[in-house]
Amino acid sequence: MRTETEMFDVILQTAKVLQVDAVAMSGSRTNPKAPKDEFQDYDVVYIMEDLDGLIADLAWLDRFGKRLIE
């Protein structure tokens, strides 16, 4: 399993590759008072103009690991 630092690196590197306009994150990881546990996920939003291009080729998702649902 990746560390939090490694995940943030993947998130930001993916944003650069996709040339997104902005990256946002929500959920418990953004709340410093929320208890941390191994089941916390990463609620990431990539903001960009070319949504059609993003969903036409989902190979960029593989940067995050094996997809369980397609």
Contacts in CASP RR format, 6 or more apart in sequence:
PFRMAT RR
TARGET T0000
AUTHOR 0000-0000-0000
METHOD contacts of the structure
MODEL  1
MRTETEMFDVILQTAKVLQVDAVAMSGSRTNPKAPKDEFQDYDVVYIMED
LDGLIADLAWLDRFGKRLIE
1 38 0 8 1.000
2 10 0 8 1.000
4 29 0 8 1.000
7 42 0 8 1.000
10 63 0 8 1.000
10 64 0 8 1.000
11 23 0 8 1.000
11 25 0 8 1.000
11 42 0 8 1.000
11 44 0 8 1.000
12 23 0 8 1.000
13 63 0 8 1.000
14 46 0 8 1.000
14 60 0 8 1.000
14 63 0 8 1.000
14 64 0 8 1.000
15 23 0 8 1.000
15 46 0 8 1.000
17 60 0 8 1.000
17 63 0 8 1.000
18 46 0 8 1.000
18 48 0 8 1.000
18 54 0 8 1.000
18 60 0 8 1.000
19 48 0 8 1.000
20 46 0 8 1.000
20 47 0 8 1.000
20 48 0 8 1.000
21 47 0 8 1.000
21 48 0 8 1.000
21 49 0 8 1.000
22 46 0 8 1.000
22 47 0 8 1.000
23 44 0 8 1.000
23 45 0 8 1.000
23 46 0 8 1.000
23 47 0 8 1.000
24 44 0 8 1.000
24 45 0 8 1.000
24 47 0 8 1.000
25 42 0 8 1.000
25 43 0 8 1.000
25 44 0 8 1.000
25 45 0 8 1.000
26 43 0 8 1.000
26 45 0 8 1.000
27 34 0 8 1.000
27 43 0 8 1.000
28 34 0 8 1.000
28 40 0 8 1.000
29 40 0 8 1.000
29 42 0 8 1.000
29 43 0 8 1.000
46 54 0 8 1.000
48 54 0 8 1.000
54 60 0 8 1.000
58 70 0 8 1.000
61 67 0 8 1.000
END
